[in-house]
Amino acid sequence: MKHAERITFDPEQCGGRPCVRHYRLRVKDVLDMLAGGATAEEILADFPFLEPADILACLEYAAQQVDHPVLVGT
């Protein structure tokens, strides 16, 4: 994962959920904004501490999470 260092986990922050660079902004929050139609530029304007690579890291993290085999019983 190219942007792995941008996604952090801390059991004392946001219930241990994946966050962006130790900020209290969860990966899910960024993904929800994108899914809701916000552009990367809008998100960056609303959260000045974010960098474009942070948004890419969230997308990359999500893609990695859904890349698992599905076992189907026959």
Kinemage of the C-alpha trace (Angstrom):
@kinemage 1
@onewidth
@group {chain A} dominant
@subgroup {mainchain}
@vectorlist {calphas} color= white
{ca met a 1} P 0.000 0.000 0.000
{ca lys a 2} L 1.588 3.210 -1.197
{ca his a 3} L -0.045 5.516 1.357
{ca ala a 4} L -0.124 3.185 4.361
{ca glu a 5} L 1.734 5.607 6.637
{ca arg a 6} L -1.123 8.126 6.319
{ca ile a 7} L -3.699 5.787 7.880
{ca thr a 8} L -3.231 5.430 11.622
{ca phe a 9} L -4.805 3.327 14.365
{ca asp a 10} L -4.960 4.318 18.024
{ca pro a 11} L -7.167 2.476 20.508
{ca glu a 12} L -7.527 5.743 22.464
{ca gln a 13} L -8.813 7.674 19.447
{ca cys a 14} L -12.103 7.137 17.612
{ca gly a 15} L -12.449 3.692 19.152
{ca gly a 16} L -9.370 2.416 17.328
{ca arg a 17} L -10.936 2.996 13.924
{ca pro a 18} L -8.621 3.961 11.060
{ca cys a 19} L -7.945 7.708 10.996
{ca val a 20} L -6.022 10.114 8.822
{ca arg a 21} L -2.550 10.906 10.209
{ca his a 22} L -3.519 10.756 13.890
{ca tyr a 23} L -6.232 13.385 13.420
{ca arg a 24} L -9.731 12.674 14.688
{ca leu a 25} L -10.955 12.292 11.124
{ca arg a 26} L -11.806 8.703 10.313
{ca val a 27} L -11.215 7.093 6.946
{ca lys a 28} L -14.951 6.387 6.930
{ca asp a 29} L -15.701 10.106 7.290
{ca val a 30} L -13.679 10.910 4.174
{ca leu a 31} L -15.269 8.040 2.251
{ca asp a 32} L -18.756 9.118 3.330
{ca met a 33} L -18.098 12.654 2.091
{ca leu a 34} L -16.883 11.356 -1.261
{ca ala a 35} L -19.850 8.977 -1.536
{ca gly a 36} L -22.154 11.879 -0.733
{ca gly a 37} L -20.864 13.784 -3.738
{ca ala a 38} L -18.208 16.020 -2.191
{ca thr a 39} L -15.184 16.587 -4.362
{ca ala a 40} L -11.648 16.178 -3.104
{ca glu a 41} L -11.225 19.934 -3.449
{ca glu a 42} L -14.259 20.592 -1.249
{ca ile a 43} L -13.009 18.204 1.416
{ca leu a 44} L -9.562 19.791 1.372
{ca ala a 45} L -11.123 23.239 1.737
{ca asp a 46} L -13.249 22.099 4.699
{ca phe a 47} L -10.336 20.362 6.440
{ca pro a 48} L -7.217 22.508 5.913
{ca phe a 49} L -4.957 20.003 7.686
{ca leu a 50} L -5.673 17.403 4.990
{ca glu a 51} L -3.441 16.876 1.994
{ca pro a 52} L -4.463 15.395 -1.357
{ca ala a 53} L -2.454 12.253 -0.574
{ca asp a 54} L -4.621 11.724 2.530
{ca ile a 55} L -7.718 11.355 0.378
{ca leu a 56} L -5.906 8.927 -1.903
{ca ala a 57} L -4.785 6.976 1.156
{ca cys a 58} L -8.408 6.642 2.305
{ca leu a 59} L -9.448 5.312 -1.086
{ca glu a 60} L -6.498 2.956 -1.209
{ca tyr a 61} L -7.256 1.684 2.295
{ca ala a 62} L -10.904 1.041 1.374
{ca ala a 63} L -9.900 -0.782 -1.802
{ca gln a 64} L -7.558 -3.002 0.164
{ca gln a 65} L -10.293 -3.839 2.685
{ca val a 66} L -12.673 -5.188 0.056
{ca asp a 67} L -10.001 -7.224 -1.721
{ca his a 68} L -10.540 -10.560 -0.049
{ca pro a 69} L -11.682 -13.913 -1.343
{ca val a 70} L -15.316 -14.860 -1.007
{ca leu a 71} L -15.890 -18.500 -0.278
{ca val a 72} L -19.082 -19.913 -1.680
{ca gly a 73} L -20.333 -23.236 -0.415
{ca thr a 74} L -21.417 -25.776 -3.007
